Amino acid sequence: MDSKLEKRSGRPLHVSSTTADGLTTVPVAGEVDHTTSAQLEGELALAVTSGAQCIEVDFRRVSFCDCSGLNALLSARAHAQEAGVCFGVSGPVAPVVARLLQMAEVEPLLLTRRAA
């Protein structure tokens, strides 16, 4: 069982953030799972306290996300709301991520639609 979990985290997670004109963008790439969600959570916590008016989490390069990653997003969204900061996840997201958001019925809470 442990070997399967190790294989799931084959792609390392890359998270960073940039802030400009009140918008903090958090590009995320790789797999967000129980072994990497703390890294995402930490970066999102910094983004909420950065003084930004809005946070956009760019999930276009995320190939996998499990419930621990989803919890990190929902927790960051709640903290952002408490701080009066808008929060959204931009995509398009991978089908497996879209399915997670859909099954958890949080797609309307998290996903933002950007004009092309």
Residue pairs with C-beta under 8 A, 6 or more apart in sequence:
5 34
5 35
8 31
8 33
8 64
9 31
9 33
9 35
9 36
10 31
11 30
11 31
11 63
11 64
12 30
12 31
12 36
13 28
13 29
13 30
13 31
13 32
13 36
13 39
13 40
14 27
14 28
14 29
14 30
15 26
15 27
15 28
15 29
15 39
15 40
15 43
16 26
16 27
16 43
17 24
17 25
17 26
17 27
17 43
17 46
17 47
17 50
18 24
18 25
19 25
19 50
19 51
19 52
22 52
22 53
22 54
23 52
23 53
23 54
23 55
23 56
24 47
24 50
24 52
24 54
24 55
24 56
25 55
25 56
25 58
26 43
26 44
26 47
26 55
26 56
26 57
26 58
27 58
27 61
28 40
28 57
28 58
28 59
28 61
28 62
29 61
29 62
30 36
30 61
30 62
30 63
31 62
31 63
31 64
31 65
32 40
32 62
32 64
32 65
32 66
32 68
32 69
32 72
33 64
33 65
33 66
33 68
33 69
34 66
34 68
36 69
37 66
37 68
37 69
37 71
37 72
38 72
40 69
40 72
40 73
41 72
41 75
41 76
44 55
44 57
44 72
44 73
44 75
44 76
44 79
45 76
45 79
47 55
47 76
48 55
48 76
48 79
48 80
48 83
48 85
49 83
52 85
53 85
53 86
54 85
54 86
54 87
54 88
55 76
55 80
55 85
55 86
55 87
55 88
56 88
56 89
56 90
56 112
57 73
57 76
57 87
57 88
57 89
57 90
58 90
59 65
59 89
59 90
59 91
59 93
59 97
60 90
60 91
60 92
60 93
62 69
62 93
62 94
62 97
63 94
63 96
64 94
64 96
64 97
65 96
65 97
65 100
66 100
67 100
67 104
70 100
70 101
70 104
70 106
73 89
73 110
74 106
74 109
74 110
76 87
77 87
77 109
77 110
80 86
80 87
81 87
88 110
88 111
88 112
89 110
89 111
89 112
90 111
90 112
90 114
91 97
91 98
91 111
93 101
93 111
98 107
101 107
101 110
101 111
